[in-house]
């Protein structure tokens, strides 16, 4: 079977951005990350092919044009890009095995090396499963569905609203296939005037789009075991990010330890320096109202900030949020599965690849959607809640 991944740029932007920060700031950190299927779909019949595909991905190297493309970004440094050129994906860190009747993928080693494996693991598993389960589907069905949704959008929104409705493709991790995501991004660029970019660096290069993404939960989780007092770990993560990317990549993820706990740390200095916030769990309207109120309490004009919504969105929900917040704060909408794996009769996967340990200790998130919590250490969860006054 030919390789599913053919480029190291076929990944989400935030993985490369976080890797640079780890490379510079925490080169000795050791982590463990694991694959989880939330709906416990049986993938064992594909385990051999999945393992083969992951090892094929481990042989990828950046081409000179790809390196040049990354070097054009103002925030990437020469020493980091040289590291990425010399040491991309290390397949020796991978372990694919059966556990409790399910496939598991575990990656353990230096954080700066483990960090890039999330997207290859998820994209390969998703596409492999779809090849087995839905061999009759592909680009044609995906574009037919997408065109119907864009037609509906054009009927519902005025021309002025269409020009303000900022949409971003966040669909790499659970896409139907690369071919489908590629076709979707091309069609969105063609038909939506306010299509603002993609999280995928390969497609950003192909279509001349911004590559969008800052940090993920793992950035905040790892700081829980990087030597900071637990109650200061979130603020340390926020500050360290700004120190690495001054004046760039200024959208902060808010829900590693609930929005309320985040806002207690997000003081005037941080709120002034960050461009905006990203939503990934809980009621998006409640979250957005809290964000606006927080900016107003700090004396910051919300219309100078941006809210990025990215939690399981579809176009209909994004339009509702756009209209609710229009004129009060800037908004963008990162849509993933509902763009790149939305085909008639296809059930998308619900899979994640999450950080479980850092420097030998557990890490966790306590998001605004309780079902998203992943941690095997009940004592650590309790300590984390106490440190951030969650549920106390």
C-alpha positions as CSV (number, residue, x, y, z in Angstrom):
1,X,0.0,0.0,0.0
2,X,1.4,3.4,-0.9
3,X,2.2,5.9,1.9
4,X,-0.7,7.8,3.3
5,X,1.5,10.7,4.3
6,X,4.0,12.0,1.7
7,X,5.2,15.2,3.3
8,X,6.3,16.4,6.8
9,X,4.3,19.6,6.0
10,X,1.1,17.5,6.0
11,X,0.5,18.4,9.7
12,X,-1.2,20.9,11.8
13,X,0.6,24.2,12.2
14,X,0.4,24.3,15.9
15,X,2.6,21.1,16.1
16,X,5.5,22.9,14.4
17,X,4.9,26.1,16.4
18,X,4.9,24.2,19.7
19,X,7.9,22.1,18.7
20,X,10.0,25.2,18.2
21,X,9.0,26.5,21.6
22,X,9.9,23.1,23.2
23,X,13.2,22.9,21.3
24,X,14.3,26.3,22.7
25,X,12.8,26.2,26.2
26,X,12.4,22.6,27.3
27,X,14.8,20.4,25.3
28,X,15.3,17.9,28.2
29,X,11.6,17.3,28.9
30,X,10.5,13.7,28.6
31,X,6.8,12.8,27.8
32,X,4.4,10.0,27.1
33,X,1.5,10.4,24.6
34,X,-1.2,7.9,23.7
35,X,-3.9,7.3,21.1
36,X,-7.5,7.0,22.3
37,X,-10.6,6.2,20.4
38,X,-13.5,7.8,22.3
39,X,-16.1,5.5,20.6
40,X,-13.9,2.4,21.0
41,X,-14.1,1.5,17.4
42,X,-12.4,-1.8,16.6
43,X,-9.3,-1.1,14.6
44,X,-7.4,-4.3,15.3
45,X,-7.9,-5.8,11.8
46,X,-5.9,-2.8,10.5
47,X,-3.2,-2.7,13.1
48,X,-0.5,-4.1,10.8
49,X,-1.2,-1.6,8.0
50,X,-1.4,1.2,10.5
51,X,2.0,0.3,12.0
52,X,3.5,0.1,8.5
53,X,2.1,3.5,7.6
54,X,3.5,5.1,10.7
55,X,7.0,3.7,10.0
56,X,6.7,5.0,6.5
57,X,5.9,8.4,7.9
58,X,9.0,8.1,10.0
59,X,11.2,8.1,6.9
60,X,9.9,11.5,5.6
61,X,12.3,14.4,5.3
62,X,11.6,18.0,4.4
63,X,12.5,19.0,0.9
64,X,14.4,22.2,0.1
65,X,11.2,24.0,-1.2
66,X,9.4,23.0,2.0
67,X,12.2,24.3,4.2
68,X,12.2,27.5,2.2
69,X,8.5,27.9,2.7
70,X,8.8,27.5,6.5
71,X,11.7,29.9,6.5
72,X,9.5,32.6,5.0
73,X,7.4,32.6,8.2
74,X,8.7,35.4,10.4
75,X,8.6,33.4,13.7
76,X,10.5,30.3,12.7
77,X,14.2,30.5,13.7
78,X,17.1,29.1,11.7
79,X,18.4,26.8,14.5
80,X,14.9,25.2,14.9
81,X,14.5,24.7,11.1
82,X,17.9,23.1,11.0
83,X,16.9,20.7,13.8
84,X,13.7,19.9,11.9
85,X,15.7,19.2,8.8
86,X,18.1,16.9,10.6
87,X,15.7,15.1,13.0
88,X,12.1,15.0,11.9
89,X,9.9,12.0,12.9
90,X,11.7,9.4,15.1
91,X,9.8,6.1,14.6
92,X,11.9,4.4,17.3
93,X,9.8,6.2,19.8
94,X,6.6,4.5,18.5
95,X,4.9,1.4,20.0
96,X,1.8,0.0,18.3
97,X,0.1,-2.8,20.3
98,X,-3.2,-4.4,21.4
99,X,-4.6,-3.4,24.8
100,X,-7.9,-4.6,26.2
101,X,-9.0,-5.7,22.7
102,X,-8.3,-2.3,21.1
103,X,-5.4,-0.9,19.2
104,X,-3.1,1.5,21.1
105,X,-0.3,3.8,19.9
106,X,2.1,5.0,22.5
107,X,5.0,7.4,21.8
108,X,7.5,8.0,24.6
109,X,10.7,10.1,24.6
110,X,11.9,13.7,24.4
111,X,9.0,16.1,24.1
112,X,10.6,17.9,21.2
113,X,10.6,14.6,19.3
114,X,7.3,13.1,20.5
115,X,5.3,16.3,19.7
116,X,5.2,15.8,15.9
117,X,3.6,12.3,16.1
118,X,0.1,13.4,17.0
119,X,-1.1,14.4,13.5
120,X,0.5,11.4,11.6
121,X,-1.0,9.0,14.1
122,X,-4.5,10.5,13.8
123,X,-4.5,11.2,10.1
124,X,-3.1,7.8,9.2
125,X,-5.6,5.9,11.4
126,X,-8.5,8.0,10.1
127,X,-7.7,7.6,6.5
128,X,-6.8,3.9,6.8
129,X,-10.1,3.2,8.5
130,X,-12.0,5.1,5.9
131,X,-10.3,3.2,3.1
132,X,-11.5,-0.1,4.7
133,X,-15.0,1.0,5.7
134,X,-16.0,3.4,2.9
135,X,-14.0,2.4,-0.3
136,X,-16.8,3.8,-2.5
137,X,-16.6,7.3,-1.2
138,X,-14.2,10.2,-1.8
139,X,-13.7,13.7,-3.3
140,X,-16.9,13.7,-5.4
141,X,-19.2,13.1,-2.5
142,X,-17.4,15.5,-0.2
143,X,-17.5,18.4,-2.7
144,X,-21.2,17.7,-3.5
145,X,-22.0,18.1,0.2
146,X,-19.7,21.1,0.6
147,X,-21.3,22.9,-2.3
148,X,-24.7,22.4,-0.9
149,X,-23.6,23.9,2.4
150,X,-22.0,26.9,0.7
151,X,-25.1,27.4,-1.4
152,X,-27.1,27.5,1.8
153,X,-24.6,29.9,3.4
154,X,-24.9,32.3,0.4
155,X,-28.7,32.3,0.7
156,X,-28.6,33.1,4.4
157,X,-25.9,35.7,4.6
158,X,-25.7,39.0,3.0
159,X,-22.7,40.0,0.9
160,X,-21.4,42.1,3.7
161,X,-21.8,39.2,6.1
162,X,-20.1,36.8,3.7
163,X,-17.1,39.1,3.7
164,X,-16.9,39.1,7.5
165,X,-17.5,35.4,8.1
166,X,-14.0,34.3,8.8
167,X,-13.6,30.5,8.2
168,X,-10.5,28.4,8.8
169,X,-10.0,24.7,7.9
170,X,-9.0,22.7,11.0
171,X,-9.7,19.4,9.4
172,X,-6.4,17.4,9.3
173,X,-6.6,15.2,12.3
174,X,-9.9,13.4,11.5
175,X,-10.2,13.9,7.8
176,X,-11.7,11.4,5.4
177,X,-8.4,11.5,3.4
178,X,-5.8,14.0,2.3
179,X,-7.4,14.1,-1.1
180,X,-10.7,15.1,0.4
181,X,-9.1,17.8,2.6
182,X,-7.2,19.1,-0.3
183,X,-10.3,19.4,-2.5
184,X,-12.3,21.0,0.4
185,X,-9.7,23.6,1.0
186,X,-9.5,24.4,-2.8
187,X,-13.3,24.8,-3.0
188,X,-13.4,27.0,0.1
189,X,-10.8,29.3,-1.3
190,X,-12.7,29.4,-4.6
191,X,-16.1,30.1,-3.1
192,X,-15.8,31.9,0.3
193,X,-14.4,35.4,0.2
194,X,-13.6,35.3,3.9
195,X,-11.8,31.9,3.9
196,X,-8.8,32.8,6.1
197,X,-6.6,29.8,5.9
198,X,-5.9,26.2,7.0
199,X,-4.2,24.5,9.9
200,X,-2.4,22.3,7.4
201,X,1.1,23.6,6.3
202,X,1.1,21.4,3.2
203,X,-2.2,22.9,1.9
204,X,-1.2,26.4,3.0
205,X,1.8,26.1,0.8
206,X,-0.2,24.6,-2.2
207,X,-3.0,27.2,-2.1
208,X,-1.0,30.3,-0.9
209,X,-3.0,30.5,2.4
210,X,-2.0,31.4,5.9
211,X,-1.2,28.4,8.1
212,X,-3.2,28.9,11.2
213,X,-2.6,27.6,14.7
214,X,-0.9,28.4,18.0
215,X,-0.8,26.0,20.9
216,X,-2.7,22.9,22.0
217,X,-3.6,21.5,25.4
218,X,-0.3,19.7,25.7
219,X,1.5,23.0,26.0
220,X,-0.4,23.8,29.2
221,X,-0.5,20.2,30.4
222,X,3.3,19.7,30.2
223,X,3.9,22.9,32.3
224,X,2.2,21.0,35.2
225,X,5.4,18.9,35.4
226,X,8.1,21.4,34.3
227,X,9.1,22.5,37.7
228,X,6.6,25.3,38.3
229,X,4.3,25.4,41.3
230,X,1.1,23.7,40.1
231,X,-1.0,26.8,40.7
232,X,1.4,28.9,38.5
233,X,1.7,26.4,35.7
234,X,-0.9,27.9,33.4
235,X,0.5,31.4,33.8
236,X,4.0,30.0,33.1
237,X,2.7,28.4,29.9
238,X,1.1,31.6,28.7
239,X,4.2,33.7,29.5
240,X,6.7,31.3,28.0
241,X,4.7,31.3,24.7
242,X,4.8,35.0,24.5
243,X,8.5,35.0,25.2
244,X,9.0,32.6,22.3
245,X,6.7,34.3,19.8
246,X,6.6,38.0,20.6
247,X,4.1,39.7,18.3
248,X,3.2,36.5,16.5
249,X,0.9,33.5,17.1
250,X,-1.1,35.4,19.7
251,X,-4.3,33.3,20.2
252,X,-4.5,31.6,23.6
253,X,-6.3,28.3,24.3
254,X,-8.4,28.8,27.3
255,X,-9.9,25.4,28.5
256,X,-7.0,23.3,29.8
257,X,-8.3,24.0,33.3
258,X,-11.7,25.6,32.6
259,X,-12.4,29.1,31.3
260,X,-13.0,30.5,34.8
261,X,-9.6,29.4,36.0
262,X,-8.0,30.7,32.8
263,X,-9.5,34.1,33.2
264,X,-8.2,34.4,36.8
265,X,-4.7,34.0,35.3
266,X,-5.3,36.2,32.3
267,X,-4.5,39.6,33.7
268,X,-4.2,42.9,32.0
269,X,-0.6,42.3,30.8
270,X,-1.4,38.9,29.2
271,X,-4.8,40.1,27.8
272,X,-3.1,43.1,26.2
273,X,-0.3,41.0,24.7
274,X,-2.4,38.2,23.3
275,X,-4.4,38.9,20.2
276,X,-7.3,36.8,21.4
277,X,-8.7,33.5,22.7
278,X,-9.6,30.1,21.3
279,X,-12.7,28.1,22.4
280,X,-12.5,24.3,22.5
281,X,-15.1,23.1,25.1
282,X,-18.2,24.1,26.9
283,X,-21.1,26.4,25.8
284,X,-19.5,28.7,23.2
285,X,-22.0,31.6,23.8
286,X,-21.4,31.5,27.6
287,X,-17.6,31.3,26.9
288,X,-17.7,34.2,24.5
289,X,-19.7,36.4,26.9
290,X,-17.2,35.7,29.6
291,X,-14.4,36.7,27.4
292,X,-16.0,40.0,26.4
293,X,-16.9,40.8,30.0
294,X,-13.3,40.0,31.1
295,X,-11.8,42.4,28.5
296,X,-14.3,45.1,29.5
297,X,-13.4,44.7,33.2
298,X,-9.7,45.1,32.3
299,X,-10.4,48.3,30.3
300,X,-9.6,46.6,27.0
301,X,-11.8,47.2,23.9
302,X,-13.2,43.8,22.9
303,X,-13.4,44.9,19.3
304,X,-9.6,44.9,19.2
305,X,-9.5,41.2,20.1
306,X,-10.5,38.0,18.4
307,X,-12.4,34.9,19.5
308,X,-11.6,31.7,17.6
309,X,-14.3,29.0,17.9
310,X,-13.2,25.5,17.2
311,X,-15.2,23.0,19.2
312,X,-17.0,20.5,17.0
313,X,-18.4,23.3,14.8
314,X,-20.4,23.0,11.6
315,X,-21.3,25.9,9.3
316,X,-24.8,26.4,10.8
317,X,-23.5,26.7,14.3
318,X,-20.7,29.0,13.2
319,X,-23.2,31.3,11.5
320,X,-25.2,31.4,14.8
321,X,-22.1,32.4,16.7
322,X,-21.0,34.9,14.1
323,X,-24.4,36.7,14.3
324,X,-24.5,36.6,18.1
325,X,-21.1,38.3,18.5
326,X,-21.0,40.4,15.3
327,X,-19.9,44.0,16.0
328,X,-19.0,43.2,19.7
329,X,-15.7,41.3,19.1
330,X,-13.9,39.8,16.1
331,X,-14.6,36.2,15.4
332,X,-13.1,33.3,13.4
333,X,-14.4,29.8,13.0
334,X,-12.1,26.8,12.8
335,X,-14.1,23.8,11.4
336,X,-12.6,20.4,11.2
337,X,-14.5,17.1,10.8
338,X,-17.7,18.8,9.6
339,X,-15.7,20.0,6.6
340,X,-13.1,17.3,5.8
341,X,-15.1,14.2,6.8
342,X,-18.7,15.2,6.0
343,X,-19.8,12.7,3.3
344,X,-23.3,11.1,3.1
345,X,-23.4,7.9,5.0
346,X,-19.9,8.3,6.5
347,X,-19.5,8.3,10.3
348,X,-16.4,10.2,11.3
349,X,-14.0,8.9,13.9
350,X,-13.8,10.3,17.4
351,X,-10.1,9.9,18.1
352,X,-7.5,11.8,20.0
353,X,-3.8,11.6,20.8
354,X,-3.1,13.1,24.1
355,X,-0.2,13.8,26.5
356,X,-0.4,11.5,29.5
357,X,2.9,12.1,31.3
358,X,5.7,14.7,31.5
359,X,9.0,14.1,33.3
360,X,7.6,11.0,34.9
361,X,4.5,12.7,36.4
362,X,0.9,12.7,35.3
363,X,-0.7,15.7,33.4
364,X,-4.3,16.5,32.8
365,X,-6.8,18.9,31.5
366,X,-10.1,19.9,33.2
367,X,-12.0,21.4,30.3
368,X,-15.4,22.9,30.3
369,X,-16.7,19.6,28.8
370,X,-16.1,17.0,31.5
371,X,-16.1,14.1,29.0
372,X,-12.8,15.5,27.5
373,X,-10.8,14.9,30.7
374,X,-8.0,12.3,30.2
375,X,-5.9,11.3,33.3
376,X,-5.5,8.0,35.1
377,X,-4.3,9.6,38.4
378,X,-7.3,10.6,40.5
379,X,-5.0,12.2,43.1
380,X,-3.4,14.5,40.5
381,X,-6.8,15.6,39.2
382,X,-7.8,16.4,42.8
383,X,-4.6,18.4,43.3
384,X,-5.1,20.2,40.0
385,X,-8.6,21.2,40.9
386,X,-7.5,22.4,44.3
387,X,-4.6,24.4,42.9
388,X,-6.9,26.2,40.5
389,X,-10.0,26.4,42.7
390,X,-12.1,24.3,40.3
391,X,-15.2,22.8,42.0
392,X,-14.0,24.0,45.4
